[in-house]
Amino acid sequence: MTRQERLIIIRDKARELFFHSNLHSCEALSRLVEWTLDEFSDVYLGRGNDDEEQFVDDLGMILTDRSEYVLWARDEDGLWVRDKGDSCFQAQFQDNGGDQVRHFWGYVMMSFNYGRILATNAVLRELFPPEKADALLGYRGIELGAALTWNVHDLSEVADWIRRWVCSNDCPSFTSVSGEEGED
């Protein structure tokens, strides 16, 4: 399977989770991370060590419209899944429905590829006031990106890390079409 074929499969799963399920945005992100690692474990986990770079970059193409060259590359192949929202992100990370999934993973990529200091200075201090939701969320993304760079976390821990540090504890795992809350 080529990388392009793999990206199309991940894109289709992202569309299913974000737009055709009853999951909140933050939980959909966590489940996409889990599913991607499970579905393509031979790519990301099968070489005797984790391939964090390929994993971060592949999800970046789907979630942010960027590849490893975060600041310059754009999605030319229609892989980007747009407008994923901010439902069930922690309150300080919510941005009135903004695409916080995109913002979060963009910060993960920036930190992973360019380092924590550059990401913090170039993005957060220059573009956003420190109290803005995007900046606060950015600190979390930068933290995860740096942790992946230095192998502080295994890839298998990323989804639970997102649930713990980014998602709100007040949200159920899913909300049914009828509006009933619960776990699936």
C-alpha positions in Angstrom: 0.0 0.0 0.0 1.3 3.4 -0.9 1.3 6.4 1.6 -1.3 8.1 -0.6 -3.6 5.1 -0.3 -3.1 5.0 3.5 -3.9 8.7 3.8 -7.1 8.3 1.9 -8.2 5.5 4.2 -7.3 7.6 7.3 -9.2 10.6 5.7 -12.3 8.5 5.2 -12.2 7.2 8.8 -11.7 10.8 10.0 -14.8 11.9 8.1 -16.8 9.0 9.6 -15.7 9.8 13.2 -16.1 13.6 12.9 -19.2 13.9 10.8 -21.1 10.6 10.8 -20.9 9.5 14.4 -22.3 11.0 17.6 -18.8 11.7 19.0 -17.7 15.0 20.3 -14.7 16.6 18.5 -12.1 15.8 21.2 -13.2 12.2 21.5 -13.3 11.8 17.7 -9.7 12.9 17.6 -8.7 10.4 20.3 -10.4 7.6 18.5 -8.9 8.6 15.2 -5.5 8.4 16.9 -6.3 4.9 18.3 -7.8 3.6 15.1 -4.9 4.9 12.9 -2.3 3.2 15.2 -4.3 -0.1 15.2 -5.1 -0.1 11.5 -1.6 0.7 10.4 0.4 -0.8 13.2 2.8 -2.3 10.7 3.7 1.3 9.5 3.9 3.1 12.8 4.7 0.4 15.3 6.2 -2.5 13.3 9.8 -1.6 12.7 11.1 -2.5 16.2 10.4 1.0 17.4 7.7 3.6 17.0 7.7 5.8 13.9 6.5 8.9 15.5 7.5 11.1 12.5 5.4 9.3 10.0 2.5 9.1 12.4 2.5 12.8 13.2 2.9 13.7 9.6 0.2 11.4 8.3 -2.4 12.7 10.8 -1.2 16.2 10.0 -2.1 15.8 6.4 -5.6 14.8 7.4 -6.2 17.1 10.4 -4.4 20.3 9.4 -3.8 20.4 5.6 -0.1 20.4 6.2 2.7 17.9 5.9 6.0 17.9 7.9 6.8 21.3 6.5 4.1 22.9 8.6 4.5 26.5 7.6 4.7 26.0 3.8 3.1 22.9 2.5 -0.6 22.8 1.6 -3.0 19.9 0.9 -3.2 19.6 -2.9 -4.8 16.1 -2.9 -8.1 16.8 -1.0 -7.0 14.9 2.1 -7.8 17.6 4.7 -10.9 17.0 6.7 -12.2 20.5 7.5 -14.3 22.1 10.3 -14.1 19.5 13.0 -15.1 21.9 15.8 -14.2 22.2 19.5 -16.9 20.2 21.3 -15.8 18.7 24.6 -12.4 20.4 24.6 -11.6 21.8 28.0 -13.3 25.1 28.5 -10.1 27.2 28.2 -9.4 25.6 24.8 -12.8 26.3 23.2 -12.9 28.9 20.6 -16.6 29.4 19.7 -16.7 26.4 17.4 -13.3 26.9 15.9 -11.5 24.0 14.4 -9.5 23.2 17.6 -8.7 19.7 16.3 -6.7 21.3 13.5 -5.1 23.9 15.8 -4.1 21.3 18.4 -2.5 18.9 15.9 -0.8 21.8 14.1 1.0 22.6 17.4 1.9 19.0 17.9 3.5 19.0 14.4 5.3 22.3 14.9 6.8 21.2 18.1 7.7 17.7 16.8 9.3 19.0 13.6 10.9 22.3 14.8 11.3 22.0 18.5 9.5 23.3 21.5 11.2 26.7 21.7 10.6 27.7 18.1 7.0 26.5 18.3 6.4 28.5 21.4 8.1 31.7 20.2 7.1 31.7 16.6 3.5 30.7 17.0 2.1 31.5 20.4 3.9 34.6 21.5 3.9 36.2 18.0 0.4 35.3 16.8 -1.8 35.0 19.8 -2.3 36.8 23.2 -1.2 34.3 25.9 -4.7 33.9 27.3 -6.4 33.2 24.0 -7.9 29.7 23.6 -5.6 28.9 20.6 -2.5 29.8 22.6 -3.6 27.8 25.6 -4.4 24.8 23.4 -1.1 25.4 21.6 0.9 24.9 24.9 -0.7 21.4 25.2 0.0 20.5 21.6 3.6 21.7 22.0 3.9 19.6 25.1 2.7 16.4 23.3 4.9 17.1 20.2 8.0 17.5 22.4 7.2 14.4 24.3 6.9 12.4 21.1 10.1 13.9 19.8 12.0 12.7 22.9 10.1 9.4 23.2 8.6 10.4 26.5 5.3 8.8 25.4 4.7 5.7 23.3 2.4 6.2 20.4 0.0 3.9 22.1 -0.4 6.4 24.9 -1.3 9.4 22.7 -5.1 9.0 22.6 -5.3 8.7 26.4 -3.0 11.7 26.8 -5.4 13.7 24.6 -8.3 12.6 26.7 -6.6 13.5 29.9 -5.0 16.8 29.0 -7.2 18.2 26.2 -10.7 16.8 26.4 -13.2 18.0 29.1 -14.0 15.5 31.9 -17.6 16.8 31.8 -18.3 15.2 28.4 -19.5 11.6 27.9 -17.7 9.4 25.4 -20.6 10.0 23.0 -24.0 11.5 22.7 -26.7 9.5 20.9 -28.9 10.9 18.2 -31.8 11.1 20.7 -29.6 13.3 23.0 -29.1 10.6 25.7 -25.6 10.6 27.1 -23.6 7.5 27.8 -20.6 5.4 27.1 -20.3 3.1 24.1 
